[in-house]
Amino acid sequence: MAARKGQLTETTTLLPTHSNPQVSRKRVFAAVAAVLAAGGLFSWLLLAFSRHGVADTSSKRLSSAAVGRYLHITDLHVDPNYVEGATTYSQCHRRPPHILPPDYDSAKDGHAHTGRFGIPQAKCDSPVALINATSEHLRREWAHKLDFVIWTGDSGRHDGDPEQPRTFEQIVEGNDIAANALRRAFKKIPIVPNIGNNDISPHNELAAPGHKRARKTFRALARSWHPLVPKDQMATFHYGGYFAKDVVDYDGGKGGITALSLNTIYWYRANAKVGGCRAKDSPGLAQLAWIRYQMRRARMRNRDIILLGHVLPNRDNYRPSCYHGYARTVTQTVPSPSLKSTGSEELVNVPPPSLKSTGSEELVNVHAQLFGHSNVDVWAFVGQEAKWINSHDPLGIVASNVTDKRLWWEREVDEESGRFGKLIRDVWSTDVTHVAISQPDERAWEDMEDDPQVHFAESADHIVPVVNATAKQSLPNDFVETLLKEFERVLVQNPQNPRLGVTTISPSIIPKYVPSFRIFHYLRSQPASGERWWHLPVGTLLDYDVYWANIHKLNTKTNVDVRSFFTRLYRFSDVYKIDDLSINSYLKWAERLLSSKALRKRFRSLTYLGTQ
């Protein structure tokens, strides 16, 4: 019998797949039964949400013409070598029998035979069949509803199979497949790509701008993503792997949103090829200067900013000087580029979005800070280190003028002088496709390092810094408990700190837990006086939905309706009972969270998409 329109059949192929059609459905059913018997995971998930009454109570309030939408998708981790029916022990690359260790216990594996669309909570990446289905679902259900797409990196597979070591060419292939899938789904709206730590080789390691491997990486990704990086940003991307892109103009022609795609690998602790953000020639410091330059341009053009990157900014992930520099840069205003700054004016703190000023002194609004990497569904504060941020000399560099609150590199950006003035003129403001950058082939970065000398050990979930061979691993085991302590620190130590920002991590397509993505809702135009949200500035985030694919169930079907491949798991405002996603709303929610055991339990459940 022919499949209905909108179904994905065994012969439907948007991109090449490596499924084995000879794997019997009985084996797939057996694998699913084993998983459900082991934990009853998704039965529990659906029951839990039905008990909490997570219903579509806010659809009407988000149907206003003033509301726009965009997609955040991350961590596709495409694996063309994925084999349906393989064991997870082989990274889903080989079917049994294959060589197993003598102490291997298949009963403990739990996922002995993988399914067509992947297997949740296993050490496997995304089969191309999952990418195909995701692309077709997005094309049919969302392409006509969205304003733009944010894609925060890690499209290459992990390098966890010693029998099939990952090559740079395979990383590029993964990005080719992911970019093709998104371009096919969204032919008419902007897509903003981003570099992840598994989009480079070796993973986590990226040399400074101008080095041979960095040039090779940026050129290859620019080809894979073409034409998603704007032509007038190609010189900047070839220099540092970051770029800016206008993604939407607000209704009425008054401003819009510019996305800054960041290269977080230059701030990442695990990147041993570069140091911190102190030295004048630090790649991480150069990127901070570039953000400041872009914020000046945004202020001149009356545009808001979305910051997107792969690795979440926090003290565990970033080198200290880079993390504090990031927090300082994105939570303060900058002088208008149309004026030659004297340096004597005091930089004004950015208030919550609901208090955004108007007129000639209107502040740059960081609309959102979106990240991936961790595969979880969570948000966190950034900028709570008020003591550091308010310091006149946080990096130990004495200002030449006591009335000038800026750091030396901030002055160079504002006045377009010195090293960063040269970068602005020669690279960041040019529209040529490539700029030759002179750097030595090798560089000893220890002289610019601001952290203890460490090496990094990888666990299943974290890059763990280890100071010496006998030192204890220092990162906490419980990610949620760490976040709750951060919330408490923000509320108790400095509840009135106006420099706070909010960062969000979206769940991933790779079935680390379950394939998921977020749809954000924001004010695209100003509502009429008296209407809902009329008091909020255009660009304010209002809400988001999390969508998931129940691949346990989908793996058992021959014909899959791609329109319902992903379904809504929950809406943020329905679960957490807040009116919008302004900083004030997040602070109120954090206060309620810390005072309620039931809310903390729900927060933990949603962080891991109901799997823990």
N, C-alpha and C positions, 0 to 999 in steps of 0.2 A: 504494500500500500504506500502511495506517495506521501512524503512528509508535507505537513502544512507549511504555508509560507511563514518564514521567520524561524523555522527549525534548522538546527545544525545537525546534519546527518553524517554518517561515517565517511561519505565521499566529499563533504564540504571542506575545501581547503583554501584558506586565505593566504597562507604561507606554508612552506614545507613543514611536514610533521614527520616524526620518527616513531609513531605508534605502531604496534604490531597487531594487525587485524586478526591474527590467529589466536591471540590470547582469549580464552573462553570467558564468557560472562560469569560462569560458575566461580572461576578463580577470583574475579573482581568482587562478586557477592561475598565470597569467603573472607576476603581481606576486610571488607566493610564490616561484616559481622564480627570479625575479631576485634576491630577497633571499638565498635559499639559495646561489645561485651566487656572490653577492658575498662571502659570508663563511662559509656553512655553519654559521651560528650555533648553531642548536638541535641539529643533529647533533653538533657538538662538545660542547655542554653535556651531552647525554645520555651521550655516550661518556666524558666526563670523570668524571661521577659514577659511572658503572658501574665505571670503573677504580679509583676510590677506595673502592668497596664501600659506598656509603651505603645501608644496608639497614635494615629495620625491626627492629632488635635490641633496642629498649627498650620495645616496646608493652606487654609483660606487666608491666614494673615500673611503668608509669604507669596501669595498670588498677585500682589500689587504690581502694577506696571513700573513702579519705582524700584523694584527689586531685581538685581542681576544675579547670575550664578556662574561659578567656575568649578572646574574639576582639579583636585590634587591627586595625582597618581604617582606611585613610587615603588622602587625596588622590584622591578619585573624579573630580574635574574633569569634571563632566558637560557635554557639548556637544550641545544639541538641534539645532544647525546642522550637525553632522557629516553628510557625504554619502558613502555607499558608492560607490566608484569614483572619488573625487576625487583630486587630486594633493596631495601633502604641501606643496608650495609655497604652496597656497592655504589652509593650515591645515586641510586636509581638508574644505573648504567648497564647492569648485567642481570640476566635472569638466572635463577638457579638451574642446575648446579654450577657454581663457580667456586673458586678457591676461598674457603672460609677458615678462620682461625680454629684451632682445636677446641677452644672453650666456647665457641659460638652457640648460642641457644636460640633457635628460631622462635620458640614460644615467647621469649622476652622481646623479640624484635617487634611484634605486633603489627607490622606493616609488610609482611613477607612478599606480597605481590602488589605493586603499585598500580594505581588506576590511570585512566586516560587523561584526566585533568590534574593529576598530581595527587599528593597525599599530605594531609595536614600534620603538623607537629613531627616532622621527620627531617633528616638532614639532606633534603633533596631540593633542587631548584625547580623552576617552572617549565613544564613541557610546552612545546610550541603550540600544542592543541589548546592549552589554557590561554595563551596569548591570542590565538585566532579567535576564540570565543569571546574574550574580553573586547577585542577590537570590534567585532561584529555587534556585540551588545551596545557598546558606546556609540557606534555609528547609527544604529537604529533608534536607540532610546534617548540619546543625549546630544547628538551633534547639533540639533536644531534648538536646543534649550540653553546652551552655554555661551558665555562671552569669550572665554579663553581657557587654556589648559596649562597647569603647572605640573612638570614632570621632574622629580628630584633624584634622578640618578640611580646607579647600580643596576644596569641592564645586562652586564656580563655575568656569567655563572660563577659560582664559587670554585675555588681551586682545592677541592677536598678529596679528590680521587687520585691516589698515587699511580694508578694504572692508566689514567688519562689526564696527564698534567695539562693545565690550562695554558694556552699560548696567547700572545697579544692579538694574533689574527682571530682567535675565537672570541676575544673580548669585543673586537670590532664587529664580528658577525652578530653577536648578541645585540649590540647597539643598532646594527642595520635592521635586524628583525623588529626590534621594539619601535624604532623610528618609522619603519614602513607601516607597522600596525596602527600607530597613532596618526600618521599622515592619512592613511586610508579612512580612519574613523572621522577625522576632523579636517576636511578639505578646505574649509572656508573660515576657520577661526585660528587665532594665534596659539602656538604651542611653544612653551619655554622649557628647553632641556637643561640638564645640569649634570655635572661630573660627580660620580660616586667613587668610593674607595675601591670598588671592584670594577671600575671602568678604566683602570690603569694597571700597568704590569711592571714589577710585582705589585700586588695589591697593597694599599696603604702608602706606597713609596712614590713620590713625585718630586723630581728635582726642580731647582729654581728656574725661572724664565730664562730662555736662551740656551739652556742645556739641551743636548741632542735628544735625550729621551723625552723631555718635556715638549720640545718642538714636534717630535714624531707623534706623541699622544694627542696634542691639540689639533694637528693637521688631520689625523685619522678621524677624530670625533667630529670635526667640522664637516668632513665628507659624509660621514654616516648621517649626520643630522640635517644636512642641506635640504631646504633653505631656511631652517628654523633659526639660525643665528643671523641677525640682520647684517647686510653687507657693510654698513657703516660701523659695525662693531667687530668686524673680523680681525682688524689689527689688534684690538684689545684682547679678543679671545685667543689669538695666536701668541700674545704676550703672556697672559696669566691664566687662561682658562675660565675667565669670567666675562660677562657682557650685560648690557642693558637692552630692554625691549619694551616699547610701548604696547600695551595689551588691550586697552579699552579707553575710549573717550566718554566722559560722562554725558548723559543726555542734556541738551542745551548748549553743548560746546564749551562748558566751563571746566577746564582741566580734565583729568583722567588718571589712569594708573600706569605706572612704569614698573616693570619687574626687573630686579637686579638678580641675575643668576650668579651665585657666589661659588668660588672654588674653596670649599671648606678644608680640603686636604692640606692647604698651606697653613692652616691653624691647628691641624690635628696632631695630637700627641704622638700617635703611632707612626707618623711620617718622619723617619730618621734622616731624610735627605735635606731637611731644612730645620732651622731653629725657631726661636720665638720671634716676637715682634718689637724688639728693642733697636736693632742695628739699622743704619740708614739704608742698607741694601737688602733688608729682609723682605722676602716675597710676601709674607703675611702682613707686614706693615704697609707695603705698597698697595695691597688690596684694601686695607682700611682707608688709606688715602683716596683710593678710587671711589669707595663708597661715599666719602665726604664730598668729593667732586660731583658725584651723581646727585647727591642730595642738594647741593647748591643749584645744579641745573634744574632739578625738580621744583625747587622753590621759585625759580625764575619763570618756569613754564606753568606754575600752578598745578602741579601733578603730585599725586600721592605715590607712595613707594610700597611695593611688595618685595621683601627679602626672601629669597629661596635658596636653600642649600641642601646638602646631603646629611652631614653630621651635625647633630643638635649642639648649639653653643651652651656649654656648661663647664664647670671646673674640672670635671673628670675627663671630658673629651678634648678640650683645647688647652694649649700651653697657657700658663697664667697671664703673661703679658698680652697674648692674643685674645684671650677671653675678656679680660678687662678692657682692652682696647675696643673690642667689638661692642661691649655693653656701653662704653662711653660714647662711641660713635653713633649708635643707632638710637640713643635716648637723649640727644641734645640737638638743638638747632644749629644752623650754620649761617654766617653772613650771606646776604644776597650777592650773587656773582655780578650783579649789575652795579655794585658799589665797591669801591676800593676800601677795604677794611683797614682801620688804623690799629686794630687789635685792642683798643681800650674799652670797647663795649663788652658787657658781660653776656656770656652765652646763656640764653634763657632755657629753663627746663621745659621739656615737652609735657603738657598736661594730658590727662585722659582725653580720648577722642571727644567725649561729650562736652569738654570745656575748650575745644579748639578756638583760638582767637580769630578775629577777622581783620580785614583791612590790610594796610601796607606791611604790618608785622605778622602776617599769618604764618603759622609754623608748618614745617614739613610734617606730614602725617605718615607714619609708618603703618600702612593699612594692615599688614599681616607679616608674620615671620614663619615660614613653612619649611619643614624639614622631614627627612625620612630616616633610613639607616637602621633604626631600632626595631622596626616591624610592629610596634605597639601603637595604640590609639590613646594619645595622652597630650597634655599641655603643661607648660611650666612657665615660671617668671624668669625674666632676664633683667639685669640692671639694678638688683637689690643691694649691690655693694656701694651704698651711698658714700661711705667714708672714702673709698678709693676714688669714686667719680668726682667728688667735690674737692679732692686734693688738687692744689696748684701744680704739684710736681710728682705725680703718681709713679713715673718711671725713673725718678732720680735724675731728671734733666732740669736744671734750674732755668727758669724763664729769664730772658734778657730784660724784660720789662715787668715789674711787679704788678702793674695794672692789667697786663695781658694774661688772661686766664687760659689761653690756648697753649698747646704743646708745640714744639718746633715744627713738627711735620704738618700740624693743622694750619700753622701760619703759611707754610710753603704752599699748601693747596689753595688757601684763600687768596693769597697774593700771587699765585702762579709763579713762584720763584724757586730757586734751588733745584734739587733732584726731582721733586714731584711736579714742579712747574715745567720741567723739561719733559717728563712723562706725559703731562697733559697736552703739551704742544706737539710732541712727536708721535704719540701712540693713542692716548685716550680720546682725543678730539679729532683724529684723522679718519678719513673714510677709505683709505687704501686697504687692499685685501691682506697685505702682509708688511711687517716692519722688521728689518734686520736688527737683532738685539745681540750685542756683544757681551758675552760672559765667558769666563774661563771654563774649561771642560770639567775641572774638579775644583771643589771648594771645601775647606775645613770650616764647618759651621759652628764648631764648639765655641769660638770666640764671641758669637752672638747669642749663645744659649742662655736662657734665663731660668732654666729648670734644673733640678738635680739630674745627674747623668743616670739614665735608666735604659733598660731594654723592655720590650713589650711581649707579653705572653697572651695568646688568644684562648679564651674559653668559648663556650657555646654562644654566649650572649655579649661578651665584653672584650675590649682590648684592655688588658690589665697591666698597669705599670709595675715593674718589679725593680726595686733599687739594687738588690744584690741577690745572690743565689739562695740565701737563707731568709730573705725578707718575706713577710706575709703578704699575700695579695691584698691590695688596699681598697679595691672597690667593693661596695656593699653587695650582698647577695640579693637583697630585696629592692628592686627598682622602685616600686610604689612607696615603700617606707621612706626611701630617700627623698622622693618628691614631697611627701607629706611633711618631712622635716624642713624642706625648703619653704613650703607654704607657711609653716609655723614661724620660721625665721622672718619671713617677709611681714607677717601680720603682727608679730610680737615686738620685733626689734625696731621696725621703722614703718609703721602702718601709713604714714602720710607721705612717704617718698614719692614724689611726682615723676621720677625718672623710670619708673617701671615699664617694661614691655612684656608682651606675652608671646611665647614661641609654642608652636604646635607640631607634633609628630603625627603624621598620618599612617595608618596601617598599610601593609604592603600587598602587592599582587602575589608575590611568592608565598606559598602556603606554609610559612613559618607557624602561623596559627590558622587563619583561613584567608583566602584571597579577598581583599577589601580595597575600597577607595572612599574618598570624601567628596561631597558636593557642598561648596560654600555658598551662602546667600549673603548679598551685600547691597547697600543702598547705591543704586546707579544714578538716581536723580532725586531731587528734593521733594518730598511729599508736601502736599498743600497744608497750610496752617490748620492745626487741629486734627489732622490725620495721624495715624500711628507712625511714630518715628520722625515726625516733622521737626522735633527739637534736635535731632542728630545730624551731624554733617554728612554730606555725600561722601561715600567711600567707606562708611562704618560697616564692619562685619556684623551681621545680624544672627546668623545661625549656621549650623552645618548638619548634614545627614551622613551617616556611615552606611555603605552598601557592602554586602558580602555575598559570596558564592558558596553554597552548601555542596562542595565537591564530593562529599561522601555520597550524597544522593545522586548527584549528576553523573558520577562514575558508573552508576548502575543502569543508566538509560542509553538506549540505542539512538533515539532521536531526541535532541535537546532543543528546546525553544530558546533561542538566544535572547529574545526580548525579556525573558524572566530569568536569565542566567544569574544575574545579580539582583538581589532584592534588598529593600531597606531594612537594616538591622535596628536602627534607632535614630531619633532626632535629638540633638543636644538639648534644646530648650524643653522638650517634653520630659526628658529624664531628669535634668538638673533644675528645671523651673526658674530659668532666668530669661530676661527680656531681650538681650542682645549680647554681643561678644566684645563689648567695650571693656577697658581695663577695670573700670568700677564694678562691672558685673562679675568679672572673674574674681575680684577681691571679695565680693559678697559671697560668692559661691565657695571660695576657699575657706572662709570663716565658718560657713555652715558645715562644710565637709569635716573640718577638724573637730566640730562639736557633736557629730553624729556617727555612731558606729555603723548604723545601717547604710548611710551614704558612703562611708569609706569602703564598705563591702561592695557596694554597687560600683564605685569608682574602680576598685581593683578588678572586678569582673569585666568591665568595659575596656580597661587598659589592655587586657589580653584577649579581648573579643570573646569573653565568656568561657575561655578554655582552662582557666585556673580558679 
